Amino acid sequence: MNCKEYLVTLNIPPSLEELMVDSLLMFEEDHGFSSFPINAHHHINKGLSLAEQVTGRQKRIRFQMYVPVEELPRLLEQLRRDFSGSGIDYWVLPVIENGVI
């Protein structure tokens, strides 16, 4: 199997939502991306409000997008440059198959 695309997932603080939308729109004009609110659960309380510590939930915005293999290094470089130190969690998974049904 030869991976041609990756699924990139970003969990970001809500305060960065508009900046991330602008950044990803400039990067990914062919395929687009998805975003939706999530609750993140983690045992580390650093940066959590008192309410988040009590409820065990931290509001985040998740972005997901397909990225061609050759474009992944450029995307990660752009994100590291533009959002360094902002607390963004991310992961990259190979796409086995995708399409429209």
Residue, then its C-alpha position, 0 to 999 in steps of 0.5 A: m500500500n502506498c499512502k498518497e494522502y494524510l488526514v491531519t487533525l488539529n485541536i486548538p484553543p477557541s481563541l485561535e479559531e479565526l486565525m486557523v481558518d485564515s491560515l488553512l484557507m491560504f494553505e488548502e484551497d483545493h480540498g477544504f477542511s472541516s471544523f467542529p467544537i469538541n470537549a478535550h479531556h486530559h489529566i494535566n490541569k495546566g492552563l485550565s479554568l476552574a470550571e474546566q478543572v471541575t468538569g474535566r472538559q476543555k473546549r477546543i475546536r477540531f480541524q481536519m483536512y486531507v493533505p497530499v504526502e508531498e504537501l505535509p512538510r509544508l503544512l507542518e512548517q507553516l503551523r509551527r511558524d505561525f502558531s508556535g507555543s499556542g498549545i495546539d495538539y495535532w496528529v497525522l494518519p495515513v488515509i487508506e481510502n476516501g471518496v464520496i458515496 
